[in-house]
Amino acid sequence: MKRILLEVFLVAALIGAGVFGFMNQKQASISKTKITELTAAAEAAEKTVKEKEESIKAAEEEMQALQAEMAPLEGKANQLEAVKAALANGSTLSDLEGAYKKEKTLSAERQAGLGALRMLTKGAEDPGALEAFRKALQLSELGDRKNTICAAQLGLVAAGEKIKVMSECLPKSEKEGLGDKEDKDASSKDDGHGKGKGKDDGHSKGKGKDDGHGDKKDEKHAAPHWGYEGEMGPEKWGKEFPTCAAGKSQSPLDIKGPFLKSRMVVSADYKEGPLKILNNGHTIQVVVSPGSKLRIDGIAHELLQFHFHRPSEEKVDGKPMAMVVHFVHKNAEGKLAVLGVLLKEGNENPGIKTLWTNLPKEENVEYAPDGVNFNPGNLLPREMDFYSYQGSLTTPPCTEGVRFFILKTTVNIAKEQVQAFPFKMNARPVQALNGREILSN
């Protein structure tokens, strides 16, 4: 009996030991799992702390950079306040307005300056400042004056006007941010313009401004670009500028008969003034000071600028000339008139010599050589007989409603002077007549 009880006890002890061992093994497994989870959580927490530390460090560095940028801005703000205080009594503004009353018309630069002075003196809400900036912008669009356009656009923005500002006019920080966005957009979508991407200027290589003969900015941060050959050539302009393809009164033309008799009287009264010359990436352009006029049946058209094309954009009986100079005018109603003078290879042209001697060394920077004056009339022939037709700007956006007068008498230009022109070819091909009448006096 005792033996049986002992055996039962031993069996029970073995079972108990097995259960106890199993329970300990299970608890150890659970503990191991918890330790693994806690270790992973600790590592994740450590990583988060490290990331937070890096974020804090980056924020501190950015704050230091902003503080460094703020230092010069504070100085500029103090300077601006000093200027505003000096102009607060309004006497300087009164003196300037009194002087300008003697002028029949004001240049874009003077309008922008007047707008800035009114804004400083009377505040951003001053209607006179807004009007001056608007006039400066209108004139500048026809004169390819980037600095004046920027001044007018930024002045209107400062006054609360909702207009789009050219990327060239934006502060450096905004321009860089815009450039990053444009690079991303360009990489994700082909704009169809190939390697010249992002460049436009309508006679101003990538700036897209209107020089009064077809170079108007598309008023976007990145205007469509164009050129004279390849993927940016004239046959592609209509993709970005519909009028270039769909217009029915486009320029230039091949001038050939029959002609209708014109009774219009055209005369030029050009004045000498300081030479202001610009290589805007598509042509050589001379900005003219106020005072030079073309009269068409007695109606005055102010000369804004003149520029050159090689070869001549216009042809006569199918034949082009070596070059042409286009004089761009605008009347009080805003209508444009272009006087074209065909340049034929021959003797040296003294007027061209003066211009070519003073060619700018940089693109898109207006050059005004000290003590050099120029009279646009030096490039005109004596006779003013002309062909005339209704046309358009010969560069994008190809706006129509421009009256052309192409003088019959050519002016000489030496072969060497033609070759010295910085552009080998910058002429739009002739366009379809589409039933238009060409006049001849």
C-alpha positions in Angstrom: 0.0 0.0 0.0 2.8 2.4 0.9 4.5 1.6 -2.4 1.4 2.5 -4.3 1.0 5.8 -2.5 4.6 6.6 -3.1 4.2 6.0 -6.8 1.1 8.2 -7.0 3.0 11.0 -5.2 5.9 10.7 -7.6 3.6 10.8 -10.6 1.8 13.9 -9.2 5.1 15.6 -8.6 6.3 14.9 -12.1 3.1 16.3 -13.5 3.4 19.4 -11.3 6.9 20.0 -12.4 6.0 19.7 -16.0 3.1 22.2 -15.7 5.4 24.6 -13.7 8.1 24.3 -16.4 5.6 24.9 -19.2 4.2 28.0 -17.4 7.7 29.4 -16.9 8.5 28.8 -20.6 5.3 30.6 -21.7 6.0 33.5 -19.3 9.6 33.8 -20.6 8.3 33.9 -24.2 5.8 36.6 -23.3 8.6 38.6 -21.6 10.9 38.2 -24.6 8.2 39.5 -26.9 7.6 42.5 -24.6 11.3 43.2 -24.4 11.5 43.1 -28.3 8.5 45.5 -28.5 10.0 47.9 -25.9 13.3 47.9 -27.7 11.7 48.7 -31.1 9.7 51.5 -29.4 12.8 52.9 -27.8 14.6 52.9 -31.1 11.6 54.6 -32.8 11.5 57.2 -30.0 15.3 57.8 -30.4 14.9 58.2 -34.1 12.0 60.7 -33.6 14.0 62.7 -31.1 16.9 62.8 -33.6 14.6 64.0 -36.4 13.2 66.6 -34.1 16.7 67.8 -33.1 17.6 68.0 -36.8 14.4 70.0 -37.6 15.2 72.3 -34.7 18.7 72.8 -36.0 17.4 73.5 -39.5 14.9 76.0 -38.1 17.6 77.7 -36.2 19.8 77.9 -39.3 16.9 79.3 -41.3 16.1 81.8 -38.6 19.8 83.0 -38.6 19.6 83.3 -42.4 16.4 85.4 -42.2 18.0 87.6 -39.6 21.0 88.1 -41.9 18.6 89.1 -44.7 16.6 91.3 -42.4 19.6 93.5 -41.5 20.0 95.2 -44.9 16.2 95.4 -45.3 15.9 97.3 -42.0 18.5 99.8 -43.4 16.5 100.1 -46.7 13.3 100.6 -44.7 14.9 103.4 -42.7 16.1 105.0 -45.9 12.6 104.9 -47.4 11.2 106.5 -44.3 13.8 109.2 -44.5 12.8 109.8 -48.2 9.1 109.9 -47.3 9.8 112.4 -44.5 11.8 114.6 -46.8 8.9 114.7 -49.4 6.1 114.9 -46.9 5.4 118.6 -47.4 4.8 118.1 -51.1 6.8 121.0 -52.4 9.1 118.8 -54.5 6.1 117.1 -56.1 4.6 120.5 -56.8 7.8 121.7 -58.4 8.1 118.6 -60.6 4.4 118.8 -61.7 4.9 122.5 -62.5 7.9 121.7 -64.7 6.1 118.8 -66.4 3.2 121.1 -67.3 5.4 122.7 -70.0 5.8 119.3 -71.7 3.1 118.2 -74.1 3.8 114.5 -73.5 5.9 112.7 -70.9 8.2 109.8 -71.5 7.6 106.4 -69.8 10.5 107.1 -67.5 9.1 110.4 -66.4 5.6 109.0 -65.9 7.1 106.2 -63.7 9.1 108.8 -61.7 6.1 111.0 -61.3 4.0 108.0 -60.1 6.7 107.1 -57.5 7.0 110.6 -56.2 3.2 110.9 -55.8 3.1 107.6 -54.0 5.8 108.6 -51.6 4.2 112.0 -51.0 0.5 111.2 -51.1 0.4 107.5 -50.4 -0.3 104.3 -52.4 -4.0 105.2 -52.7 -3.3 108.4 -54.6 -5.2 108.3 -58.0 -2.6 110.4 -59.7 0.1 107.9 -58.8 -2.0 105.0 -60.3 -2.6 107.0 -63.5 1.0 107.9 -63.9 2.1 104.2 -63.5 -0.5 103.1 -66.0 0.7 105.6 -68.5 4.3 104.5 -67.9 3.3 100.9 -68.5 1.5 101.7 -71.7 4.4 103.7 -73.1 7.0 101.2 -71.9 5.2 98.3 -73.7 5.9 100.1 -76.9 9.5 101.0 -76.0 11.0 97.8 -74.7 12.1 99.5 -71.5 12.4 96.8 -68.9 13.3 99.0 -65.9 10.4 101.3 -66.5 8.0 98.4 -67.0 9.2 96.9 -63.7 8.8 100.3 -61.9 5.3 100.7 -63.2 4.1 97.2 -62.5 5.6 97.1 -59.0 4.1 100.6 -58.3 0.6 99.4 -59.3 1.0 96.2 -57.1 2.1 98.4 -54.2 -1.1 100.4 -54.7 -3.2 97.3 -54.5 -3.8 96.7 -58.2 -4.2 93.0 -59.1 -1.8 92.7 -62.1 0.7 90.0 -63.1 4.3 91.1 -62.7 7.0 90.0 -65.1 9.4 87.5 -63.5 12.3 89.9 -64.3 10.7 92.4 -62.0 10.2 90.2 -59.0 12.4 90.3 -55.9 15.2 87.8 -56.0 13.7 85.4 -53.5 10.3 85.3 -55.3 12.1 84.9 -58.7 14.1 82.0 -57.4 11.0 80.3 -56.1 9.3 80.9 -59.4 12.3 79.5 -61.3 12.2 76.3 -59.3 8.5 75.8 -60.1 9.0 76.5 -63.8 11.9 74.0 -63.9 9.6 71.4 -62.5 6.8 72.2 -64.9 9.3 72.2 -67.8 10.7 68.8 -66.8 7.2 67.3 -66.6 5.8 68.8 -69.8 7.4 69.7 -73.1 6.4 73.2 -74.0 7.2 72.6 -77.6 10.0 75.1 -77.8 13.0 72.9 -77.4 16.3 74.1 -76.0 15.3 77.8 -76.1 12.9 77.1 -73.3 11.6 80.0 -71.2 13.0 82.7 -73.5 10.8 85.3 -75.1 11.0 88.9 -75.5 9.5 90.1 -78.6 12.7 91.7 -79.8 14.1 91.1 -76.4 15.5 87.5 -76.1 13.5 86.0 -73.4 11.7 89.1 -72.1 8.7 89.1 -74.2 8.1 92.8 -74.2 6.4 94.8 -76.9 8.8 97.3 -78.6 5.9 98.8 -80.6 6.6 96.5 -83.4 5.5 93.2 -82.0 7.3 92.4 -78.8 4.7 92.6 -76.2 5.0 90.7 -73.0 2.3 88.0 -72.5 1.9 89.4 -69.0 2.7 86.0 -67.4 5.5 85.2 -65.1 7.0 83.2 -68.0 5.9 84.4 -71.3 6.0 82.2 -74.4 9.2 82.6 -76.2 9.8 82.8 -80.0 12.6 83.2 -82.4 13.4 83.4 -86.2 14.3 79.8 -86.9 14.0 76.2 -85.7 11.4 75.2 -83.1 10.9 78.9 -82.2 10.6 80.1 -85.8 7.8 82.2 -87.3 5.8 79.1 -88.5 5.4 78.1 -84.8 4.4 81.6 -83.5 0.7 80.8 -83.9 0.9 78.1 -81.3 1.4 80.6 -78.5 0.2 83.8 -80.3 -3.0 82.9 -82.2 -3.1 86.2 -84.2 0.2 85.3 -85.8 -1.5 82.4 -87.5 -5.1 83.4 -87.7 -4.8 87.1 -88.5 -5.8 88.3 -92.0 -3.8 91.6 -92.0 -0.4 90.4 -91.1 3.0 92.1 -91.9 5.4 92.2 -93.7 4.2 92.1 -97.3 5.7 91.7 -100.8 4.9 95.1 -102.2 3.8 94.8 -105.8 1.1 96.3 -108.0 -1.5 97.1 -109.0 -1.6 100.0 -106.5 -4.3 102.4 -105.5 -3.6 106.1 -105.5 -3.0 107.6 -102.1 -3.7 111.2 -101.3 -2.3 111.0 -97.8 0.4 113.5 -96.8 3.2 112.1 -94.7 6.0 114.1 -93.2 8.7 113.4 -90.6 9.8 116.0 -88.0 12.5 114.2 -86.0 14.6 115.9 -83.3 18.1 115.3 -82.1 18.4 113.8 -78.6 20.7 111.8 -76.3 21.4 108.4 -77.8 19.8 105.5 -75.9 20.6 102.2 -77.6 19.7 98.6 -76.7 20.5 95.1 -77.9 17.4 93.3 -76.7 18.4 89.9 -78.0 16.4 90.1 -81.3 17.4 93.5 -82.7 19.3 96.7 -82.2 16.8 99.3 -81.0 17.1 103.0 -80.3 14.8 104.6 -77.7 13.8 108.1 -78.7 13.2 111.0 -76.4 9.9 112.8 -76.7 9.5 115.4 -79.4 10.1 113.6 -82.7 6.9 113.2 -84.7 5.5 111.7 -87.9 2.5 113.6 -89.3 -0.1 111.7 -91.3 -2.6 114.1 -92.9 -1.7 116.6 -90.1 -2.2 114.1 -87.3 0.9 113.8 -85.0 2.3 110.4 -84.2 5.0 110.4 -81.6 8.2 108.5 -82.5 8.8 105.9 -79.7 11.8 103.9 -81.1 13.3 102.5 -84.2 15.0 99.2 -84.8 16.5 97.1 -87.6 15.8 93.8 -89.5 18.3 91.8 -91.6 17.4 91.3 -94.4 14.5 93.7 -95.0 11.2 92.2 -93.9 9.4 93.9 -96.7 10.1 93.0 -100.3 9.4 95.0 -103.4 8.4 93.0 -106.5 9.8 89.9 -104.7 13.2 91.4 -103.9 14.4 92.1 -100.3 17.0 94.7 -99.4 20.0 94.2 -97.2 18.2 95.6 -94.2 15.3 97.8 -93.1 14.9 100.2 -90.3 11.4 100.5 -88.8 10.4 103.7 -87.0 7.5 103.0 -84.6 5.0 105.8 -83.8 1.9 106.1 -81.7 -0.8 108.8 -81.9 -3.0 110.2 -79.1 -5.6 107.6 -79.7 -3.1 104.8 -79.3 -2.9 103.8 -83.0 0.5 102.7 -84.3 2.2 103.7 -87.5 5.4 102.3 -88.8 7.7 104.1 -91.2 10.0 101.7 -93.0 13.2 102.8 -94.7 14.9 100.1 -96.9 18.7 99.9 -96.6 20.5 99.0 -99.8 24.2 97.9 -100.0 26.3 100.8 -101.2 28.3 103.5 -99.6 29.0 103.8 -95.8 26.1 105.3 -93.9 27.3 108.0 -91.4 24.2 107.6 -89.2 24.7 103.8 -89.0 28.3 104.3 -88.2 27.4 106.4 -85.1 25.0 103.7 -84.0 27.3 100.7 -84.6 30.2 102.5 -82.9 28.1 102.7 -79.7 26.6 99.2 -79.8 25.9 97.9 -76.2 28.3 95.3 -74.9 25.5 93.6 -72.9 22.1 92.4 -73.9 19.0 93.9 -72.4 20.9 96.8 -70.9 20.1 100.2 -72.3 23.3 102.1 -73.2 23.5 105.8 -73.2 27.0 106.9 -74.1 28.1 110.2 -72.6 27.9 113.2 -74.9 26.5 111.3 -77.9 23.4 112.7 -79.5 21.5 111.3 -82.5 18.9 112.6 -84.9 16.7 109.8 -86.3 16.2 111.9 -89.4 19.8 111.1 -90.4 18.5 107.7 -91.5 15.7 109.1 -93.8 16.0 109.8 -97.5 15.1 113.2 -98.8 12.0 112.0 -100.7 9.0 110.8 -98.7 7.2 108.9 -101.5 5.7 105.7 -100.0 3.8 102.5 -100.3 1.2 102.1 -97.6 -1.0 99.3 -96.3 -2.8 98.1 -93.2 -0.8 95.5 -91.3 0.3 94.2 -88.0 3.3 94.0 -85.7 5.9 91.8 -87.4 6.7 89.9 -84.2 4.6 88.2 -81.6 1.8 88.9 -80.6 1.3 90.1 -84.2 -1.3 92.6 -83.2 -3.2 94.0 -86.2 -4.3 97.6 -86.9 -0.8 99.0 -87.6 -0.5 101.3 -90.6 2.7 100.8 -92.6 4.5 103.4 -94.8 7.4 101.9 -96.7 9.4 104.6 -98.4 10.2 104.1 -102.1 13.6 105.7 -101.9 16.3 103.5 -100.4 19.2 104.6 -98.2 22.7 103.3 -98.5 24.5 101.0 -96.0 27.9 99.5 -96.5 28.4 95.8 -96.8 30.7 95.9 -93.8 28.0 97.7 -91.8 25.5 95.0 -92.7 28.0 92.4 -91.6 28.6 94.2 -88.3 24.9 94.0 -87.4 24.8 91.5 -84.5 22.0 89.4 -86.0 22.5 87.3 -89.2 18.8 87.0 -89.7 15.9 88.6 -87.8 13.2 89.0 -90.4 9.7 87.5 -90.5 8.8 86.0 -93.9 6.3 88.0 -96.0 2.6 87.3 -95.3 -0.5 86.7 -97.5 -2.2 89.8 -98.9 -5.7 88.5 -98.2 -7.4 91.0 -100.4 -5.8 94.1 -98.9 -5.1 97.1 -101.0 -1.6 98.6 -101.2 -1.5 102.3 -101.7 1.1 104.4 -103.5 1.4 108.2 -103.6 
